[in-house]
Amino acid sequence: MKVALSEFKTHCTKILREVESTGKSVEITKRGDIVAVLTPPIKVKKSKPENFLGKLRGSATNVGDIVSPLGNDDWNVCK
């Protein structure tokens, strides 16, 4: 479907709803030349958060106490 730019400005929300409902693109023209094409969005499947978090299960390791201060020997090594 082709729509003149002036008509698109006037009926923008109506045209957007039509693109959404029909799934068809609209060519916006200015003096007969296409200046833009309005297309419906591509529907992307969203993964469920529990599936994403489940993928990380078992990937972390416990390295011990990370809160206590270092001893003198460890401090000198980390310098």
C-alpha positions in Angstrom: 0.0 0.0 0.0 1.3 3.5 -0.8 0.4 6.6 1.2 1.4 10.2 0.5 3.4 11.9 3.2 0.8 14.5 3.9 -1.9 11.8 4.4 0.5 9.9 6.6 1.0 12.9 8.8 -2.8 13.4 9.1 -3.7 9.7 9.8 -0.5 8.4 11.4 -2.1 6.5 14.3 -4.7 5.0 12.0 -2.1 3.8 9.6 0.1 2.4 12.4 -2.8 0.4 13.7 -3.6 -0.9 10.2 0.0 -2.1 9.8 -0.1 -3.8 13.1 -3.3 -5.6 12.4 -2.7 -6.6 8.8 1.0 -7.2 9.0 1.5 -5.5 5.6 4.1 -2.8 4.9 3.2 0.7 3.9 5.3 2.8 1.5 5.3 6.5 2.3 5.8 8.7 -0.7 6.6 12.4 -1.4 5.7 13.6 -4.9 5.6 9.9 -6.1 9.0 9.0 -4.7 9.2 6.5 -1.8 10.8 8.2 1.2 10.1 5.6 3.8 8.7 2.1 4.3 6.7 1.3 7.4 6.9 -2.4 8.3 5.4 -4.4 11.2 7.9 -5.5 13.9 9.4 -9.0 13.8 7.9 -11.0 16.6 10.8 -12.5 18.8 10.2 -15.3 21.2 11.2 -14.3 24.7 12.8 -16.9 26.9 11.4 -17.4 30.3 13.7 -16.1 33.1 13.7 -19.5 34.9 15.1 -21.2 31.7 17.9 -18.6 31.6 18.8 -18.9 35.2 18.7 -22.7 35.0 21.4 -22.6 32.3 23.8 -21.1 34.8 23.3 -23.8 37.4 26.6 -25.5 38.4 28.8 -22.9 36.7 29.9 -21.1 39.9 32.5 -22.5 42.3 33.1 -21.8 46.0 36.6 -20.3 46.6 36.4 -20.0 50.3 36.1 -16.9 52.6 36.2 -13.7 50.5 35.2 -11.4 53.4 38.0 -11.8 55.9 41.2 -9.7 55.6 44.3 -11.3 54.1 47.1 -12.5 56.3 50.6 -11.0 56.1 51.9 -13.7 53.8 49.0 -13.4 51.4 49.2 -9.6 51.5 52.9 -9.6 50.4 52.1 -12.0 47.5 49.3 -9.7 46.2 51.5 -6.6 46.1 
